[in-house]
Amino acid sequence: MSAEGGAGRVGAGNGSVELVGVTKRFGTVTAVDAIDIQVRPGEFLSLLGPHIGAT
């Protein structure tokens, strides 16, 4: 699975992770559209959808 558009990067020496403008599509369905997320040191992030058991 890959993200389209946007960029992921690790913060400059601070251990944070930042996603900017990320879009994810499954065929013609857009699941995530241009979201920005930043996870700072010590934080946890989980994104769950309606089919969390599906792979």
C-alpha positions, 0 to 999 in steps of 0.5 A: 500500500502506498500513499499518493501525493504529499510527503513524509519526513522525519523532523530535523533531529527532534524525532517527530514524523510529519505527513503533509497532504497525504491522499490514499485511493482504492480504485475510484474510492478516496479513503483519505484526502489531503490530510496532514498529520504530525506525531511528536516524540512520546505520542502514538497515532493509530488510524482505524476504519470500519474494516480494521480486521481486514488486510 
